[in-house]
Amino acid sequence: MKFCVRSRVSPRYLQQADEIRVDYRDRDTLYDLPKKYRNKVFILTFPIGYNDNIDWKELHNYNLVCEGNFVLNCSDVQVAKYAKENYNIKIMINTEATSYWELEGLINLGVEYAYVGIPLFFDLEHVKDLNIKLRTIPTVSYNHSLPHDNGICGQWIRPEDVDKYDPYIDVMEFEYCQVSREEALFRAYALNKSWNTRLDLLVEDLGSPAINRLINPELVNTRLNCRQRCKSGQSCHMCYTALQMANPDLYKNIIENK
């Protein structure tokens, strides 16, 4: 599994990461970062909706300095196509693919990576056969543009399960957050691959106080390919059951009611 971190984390983590994501406001650092961190992939993220006054010469220079290990991440398909076709810049689209139809479109566009969304995240055995590299954010359960009561049935990943996703997911990155949190998430997922306390300290939109070490380790085997059938009227409550059984309040109530 490869990991991507933002350029603002400390050098210790930049050295250990496989990819470095650069905010648009920090783009000038792309002239120096490739010299300090050799053989890394550098991803420049445009602000969502940004498509005006693009300095194409500047982007071309970044691609040269990064020796081709440069990826432009933007939300505008036309901008991405122009970058690829006219400057031979690798591209990705800053949105999740939630269907095979959308994945096909991204493949046709020639993107370097695709963010995998729900319900594709729960059908990875089939998705892996497509000719595209996948990315995910293990600490975000769902797209917050639409409301949900919680993220229990969402696309979170436990640090202990990182290796289980290795055959399917190419890169993990973390949500936009404070540097100290991103560094802590990198330690949990990339270095330690373990977390003993509440999972919602990592996955803040989980909506459950479940203790991570108490979650059934076999749950991931179901989540890999369940196709999120619980949301299509079929009978499955494994995520809810596993997190409820790891809820410390359950044991507290049992003890109090003895």
N, C-alpha and C positions, 0 to 999 in steps of 0.2 A: 504494500500500500504506500502510495506517495502522499505527502502532506504539503499543503500550501499555507503560508503565513503572510501577513502584511509586512511591508518594509519597515514599519515603525516599531516592530518588536526588537528586542536587544540582539546584538550580533551572535550571541550564543545560540539563539533559536534560528536565526537566519542561516547560520552555518549548517545546522542539522536538517533544515527543511529541504524539500526537493524543488519547490517553486516559491517564488516571491511575488506577491500581489502588490501593485503600486497604485495608490489613489491618484487620481488625476492631478490633484493639488501638489503632489510630490513627484511629478513626472520628471523634473530636472535631475532627480537622483539616479535616473536610468543611465546617465553618462558615467557614473562612478560605480554603481552596484555590481555590474558584470565584471569589473576588474577585481573587486573584493571577493566575490562569490562565483567562482568559476563553475561552469557546467550546470547552472541553474536555469530553470525556465522563468521568464519574467512576464508577468501579466499586467498590462495597463488597463485599468477599469475606467471607462468614460462614465460620467454622471448619467443617470437614466434620462433619456430624452435628448441628450446632447448630440447635436448634429450640425451646429453652425460654427463658422469660422475655424474649421479644422485646419491645423497646420500640417499638411501632408509631408512637407519636407522634414519637419521635426519627427514625425512618426517613422519616416524612412530612415532617418539617422539612428533612432532607437533600435530599429531592426538590424542595422549594420553593427552597432556597438554590441548588441546582444548576440551577434554572430548567428542570427536566424532563430535563436531561442526566445523570441519575442512574440507575444500573443496579445491582440487587441480584443478586449471584452467590451462590447457595447450593446445597446438595446435596439439600434436602428439597423435593419437588415440591409438597406441600401448602402449605408456607410460601410458595413462589414464587407459586402460584395465589392465595393470600390477599392477597399484596402487590399483585398486578396487579389483582385484581377489586375490592378494597376501598380501595386507595390510589392506583391508577393509576400504580404504580411499574413501570418496565421491569425485566425479569427475564432471567436466564440460569441454566442448571443447570451446576454445577461437575463435569461428567463428560464424557467423550468419547462422541460418537455413532459407532458402528462399523457400523451397517447403515442401509439406507433405511427400515426399519421404525421404528428409533429416531429417525431424523430426522423422520419423519412425526409421531411423537408430540410432538417438540419444537415442530414447526410448529403442531400443534393446541393446544399449551399457550400459544403466543404469545410464545415467547422472543425476545429481541433478537438473540442470537447462539447459535451452537452450536460447540463444539469438535469438529473433524473428526478421527476416529480411523482406525485401520487396519481393513479395507482400503479404506474410502471415500477415504482420502487419495490412493490410487492410481487413482481413478476420477473425477477432478475434472471432466472434460469433461461427464459426466452429472450430477454433483452440483450443478454451477453453475446448472442449469436449475430447481432447486427454489427456492421462495420463502423463503430463509433466508440470513442472513449467517454466514460461517464464520470461525473463529479457529483458530490453530495456534501451537504452540511449536516453532520451527525447530531448537532445540538439544536436544530430547529425542526419542530414536528410537522409544521404545515405552513402553507402560504398564507400570510396574515391579511391578504387583501379580502378574504372572506372570513366571516366569524365562525368559530367552533367553540363548544363548551370546554374542551380540553384537547390535548394532543396525544392521549393514551394510544389511540389507534393510528398515530401519525408515523412519520418516517425517521424517528430518532434511532440512534445507534448507541449501544453501551460500549465503553472502552474495551471491555473484555471480548466483545464480538467483532472487533476490527478485522481480525484474520479471517473470520467467516465471510466477510464481504470482499476479501481480496480478489477472488476469482471474477468478481462482477464490477466492482467500483475501482476506477483507476486512481482518483485523487479525492482526498478529503480536505476541506477547508473549514473555516469557522466564520460565524456571523460577524458582522461589523460590530465591534465592541471595544471596550477599553483595553489598552495594551496589556495590563496586568492580567486581565481575564483571558485574553487570547493565549498568553504564555502558559497560564494554568491549564487551559484546555489542551494545548499541545503536549504538555507533560502527561496529562491523563490519557490522551488517546494515542499519541505517537511514541512516547517513551515508556510509560509505566503500563499502559493498557489495563488499567484497573482503577476502581473507584469504590470505596467502602461505604460511603454515607449516602445521603439522599440523592437520587438521580436528578431531581429537579434543580439541583444546584448547578448541574451541567446543562440540562435541557430545561430552560426556564419556562417554556410554554407547555410543559408536560401536563400540569394540572393534577399531579399526584405526589404525595409525600413518600412514595415507595423508597425503601432502603435498597440501594443497588445490589449489595452483596446478597440480599435475600431473594432477588428475582431469579426465577427458574432459568438456569443457563440453557435449557433446551428450547426456550421460547424463540430464540433467533432462527432455529431451523424451520419453524412454521412461518415466521414473518418473511423469510426470504422469498417465498413463492405462494403465499396465501391469496394473492390477487385482491387483498382487502375485501374478501367476500362478506365480511361483517357489515359492510356498508351497502350491499346489494340485496339485503333481505335474507341472506343465508345464515345458517346457525354456526356462529363462532364467537366465543367470548374469551379467547385465550389471553389476549393482552390485558383486558380488564381483570381477569381472574389472577394472572401472574402478578400484576401490580397491587391488587387488593391483598393478596397473600403476603406481599412484602411491605404492607402498610403497618407502621408501628402502632397506630391507633387500634388496629384489630387485636393485637396481642395485649394491649393495655386494657381493652374492654373485656377480653376473656379473663384476665387476671382479676379485674375488679368485680366481675360477676360470678366468680367461683363460689 
